[in-house]
Amino acid sequence: MTPHPPAELLLTGGRIWPGRASEPTERPSEVALRDGRILGVGGPGELAGLRGRETRVVDLEGRFVAPGFVDAHVHLQAGGLQLARVDLREVTTREEFEARIAEHARTAPPGSWILGADWDHQRLGGELPDRSWLDRAAPGHPVFLSRLDMHMGVASSVALALAGIGGGRPDPEGGLVDRDPASGEPTGILRERAMEAVSRIVPPPSDGERWEALRRGLHHALSRGVTQLHDMGALHSAEESWGSLRILRRMRQDGPLPVRVSAAVPFTERAELARFVREEGRGDAFLRWGAVKGFVDGSLGSSTAWMHEPYEGQGDNCGVTITDLQELREGILDAGARGLQPIVHAIGDRAGDWLLDVYEALARRLPGHDLRPRYEHAQHMSPEGIARAGRTGAILSPQPMHLVEDGCWGEALLGPERSGRAFAFRSLLDAGAELAFGSDWTVAPVDPVGAIEAALTRRVRTGGRWVPSEAITLEEALHAHTAVGARAAFLDEETGRVEPGMRGDLTVLSADPFEVAPEELSGRVRVEMTFVEGSCLWASASAPAAAVPTGERGGVG
């Protein structure tokens, strides 16, 4: 037998979770890497044969090692741009809302656009922001700020006028314009496709701004222990989605990306994407494409998720469909026939039942085809939908951090019976469904540790626990944030586990989460190092110095 060449890197003295069920007493403590791959995993001294004179040895001093986290749903360019825009995520008063806008307006050129995101009217006591807030904070500026779920936004008077929104103009199909009941004039709140009238006239970022936003977003993900992202592109813009993919390809041509990216484009682009795949292939392990993203409905926070029964206290409002359903059904079946992976947003229970019907039809039409269709969000499902979720072949992609916010007010919108099925992780796993966790950044922060805590505790921001019977185990949550995420992007043969032959994507945590109370995970467990292809690309100030040959911290590379 030909002996293995020596390892380039040996991590020792750790607590390694290999990505599969294992007893804590049986966990390996060492992992050896070479040429970007894992050479071996074992207990103390078991990898001595892989250690050579040039092997760099890093003592982890008891730190926890897991497969690199996978964030299965982000909007990468939007996230990178938002890191440099008005941030309203933690705002709880009108005064602070206006102050943050005014701070940006002070340094902005006269008449320039002021953009931002992540406000939540539930944090404002349920009061929706008004265009007058924006007009006071940034007079003369067009301002547009999207709600954290990106399904609702607020525009200033200047922005509304530039977009031609006002007077008695009808609402666009698939969208709603909130109006003052006395005057009939827009309040500034735009829902779903009504936002497109404004987004169309916002000057697009330059290629240089896109490049910087994508670079910023990738390194932000590294700092959260994420080694793989699934980029859902822009909300409804084919141009923005293709633009991001074009720049990511240029980055990839310059060398490996710091984080693996699997990119999707809108459903309307499926013929063009199929042509692109025929001519260019599907990319590689650092940058992949071949998926199309569509929408059935809106969001719970905007009361636009499509439900079987009306929202509590909202008359006959059952939410909306934001895509023509016949066109979407045909698009899903057509995408599958072209060999493309369908990725479809569905939040309400009626939206989910409709999507599962179509995925069952897809499986009947294309038996044996490994398409791995995806059901994004899967937040509020019917009992029948939960029961059959594991039989359709779909991978469900929920975001546990959403329940932290939605649980503060979700029951008021849904009522106790529907609320009792919210984010039904336990029931879905018991029904045989596969869950791939993500953040939906910028809707929620990139924070796998926080997401895992949310899945375990079901604790909401204002206190209490939302449907604690739907909590899952730590091992199940880790699996959803690693191996299943890798499978959802067709990278499960190379990533998602700490095993010989797999790529060296690792997340090193400051403490063993199996030894920390679930409700203390975010406070006590920090990301200390992120390895991609066996190289430490991000390290905290407290990480072992030997792990970072250059001595750089807080974002190596």
Secondary structure, 3 states (H helix, E strand, C coil): CCCCCCCCEEEECCEECCCCCCCHHHCCCEEEEECCEEEEEECCCCCHHHCCCCCEEEECCCCEEEECEEEEEECHHHHHHHCCCEECCCCCCHHHHHHHHHHHHHHCCCCCCEEEEEECCCCCCCCCCCHHHHHHHCCCCCEEEEECCCCEEEECHHHHHHHCCCCCCCCCCCEEEEECCCCCCEEEEEEEHHHHHHHCCCCCCCHHHHHHHHHHHHHHHHHCCEEEEEECCCCCCHHHHHHHHHHHHHHHHCCCCCCEEEEEEEHHHHHHHHHHHHHHCCECCCEEEEEEEEECECCCCCCCCCCCCCCCCCCCCCCCECCCHHHHHHHHHHHHHCCCEEEEEECCHHHHHHHHHHHHHHHHHCCCCCCCCEEEECCECCHHHHHHHHHCCCEEECCHHHHHHHCCCHHHHHHHHHHCCECCHHHHHHCCCEECCCCCECCCCCCHHHHHHHHHHCECCCCCECCHHHCCCHHHHHHHCCHHHHHHCCCCCCCCCCCCCCECCEEEECCCHHHCCHHHHHHHCCEEEEEECCEEEEECCCCCHHHCCCCCCCCCC
